[in-house]
Structures are given as C-alpha cells and as structure tokens.
Amino acid sequence: MFRLLDLQADISAELIRARNRDDFNQRSIAEILQMILTVGRIVGVTKKARAWWALLQTELDAITRPPRASLTSPRVLFEDVRPAYLRNLLG
C-alpha cells in the first residue's frame, strides 16, 4: 500500500491532485502498475517508471498466459510395493 505518510508533503499533494483522491489503497495489480506510472511522472522519472511498468507487465503476461498446446501433462506411474502375500490377500 502506498500511503501518504510515506511521501513528502509536496509529492503527496501532487498525487492527490493528479488522481483526485485522498488515499492510494491499491486493490489490484492494475492499480499498482498505474501508481508506478503516476509516481514516476510526479518525481520526474517517467522513462524509468515506464520501463519498469513494461517489464512488470511482460512478466505478468508470461505468468497469466495459458500453457502452449505442445506441452504434455506429466505421466504419473504408481507401483504396488506391497509384499506378494498382501497383494494376493487384499487384491
């Protein structure tokens, strides 16, 4: 959570004006990414903020992308390790 107490007063005031809000309780990944861009713009590092945003967005896209069709499910094999007399008795 990005709180106003964590920022200097002038940056906090600018954030409030930019977003027309008095709190910044990000509740989603999209809101967190938007806050990165907003803070980057306010503190004058827009290019760095965009680069970081793009990197995070690329990584999130890779995580949420469905697996390729060529990947197969792992094969799971079970081996009965009970002694022969128990296999015969228990089936």
C-alpha positions in Angstrom: 0.0 0.0 0.0 1.3 3.4 -1.0 0.4 5.7 1.9 0.5 9.5 2.0 2.6 9.2 5.2 5.4 7.6 3.2 5.8 10.6 1.0 6.8 14.2 1.5 4.0 16.7 1.7 4.5 18.3 -1.7 4.6 15.0 -3.5 1.5 13.8 -1.6 -0.3 17.0 -2.6 0.6 16.4 -6.3 -0.6 12.8 -6.1 -3.9 13.9 -4.7 -4.4 16.5 -7.5 -3.3 14.0 -10.2 -5.7 11.3 -9.1 -8.4 13.4 -7.4 -8.3 11.1 -4.4 -7.1 11.4 -0.9 -5.9 7.9 -0.4 -4.0 5.4 -2.5 -5.0 2.0 -1.4 -4.2 -0.1 -4.4 -6.5 -3.2 -4.5 -5.5 -4.7 -7.8 -2.3 -5.3 -9.9 -3.6 -2.8 -12.5 -3.9 -0.1 -9.7 -0.4 -0.8 -8.5 1.0 -0.6 -12.0 -0.8 2.7 -12.6 0.6 4.1 -9.3 4.1 3.3 -10.6 3.5 5.4 -13.6 1.9 8.2 -11.6 4.7 8.4 -9.0 7.3 8.2 -11.8 5.7 11.1 -13.6 5.5 13.2 -10.4 9.1 12.7 -9.3 10.4 13.2 -12.8 11.5 9.7 -13.8 8.8 9.0 -16.3 11.1 6.9 -18.6 12.3 4.7 -15.8 8.8 4.2 -14.5 7.5 3.3 -18.0 10.4 0.8 -18.4 9.7 -0.8 -15.0 6.0 -0.9 -15.8 6.7 -2.6 -19.2 9.0 -5.1 -17.5 6.4 -5.9 -14.8 3.6 -6.1 -17.4 5.7 -8.5 -19.6 6.3 -10.8 -16.6 2.7 -10.7 -15.6 1.6 -11.6 -19.2 4.0 -14.5 -19.2 2.6 -15.8 -15.9 -1.0 -15.5 -17.0 -0.5 -16.8 -20.5 -2.1 -20.3 -21.0 0.4 -23.1 -21.5 1.4 -24.0 -25.0 -0.6 -26.8 -26.6 2.6 -28.7 -27.4 3.3 -29.2 -23.7 2.0 -32.5 -22.4 0.9 -33.4 -18.9 3.5 -35.3 -16.9 2.9 -39.0 -16.7 2.4 -40.4 -13.2 3.1 -44.0 -12.5 2.2 -45.9 -9.4 4.0 -49.0 -8.3 2.5 -51.6 -5.9 5.2 -52.2 -3.4 3.2 -54.5 -1.0 4.6 -58.0 -0.5 3.1 -60.6 -2.7 1.1 -62.3 0.1 -0.6 -59.0 0.8 -1.3 -58.3 -2.9 -3.0 -61.7 -3.1 -4.9 -61.3 0.1 -6.1 -57.7 -0.4 -6.5 -57.8 -4.2 
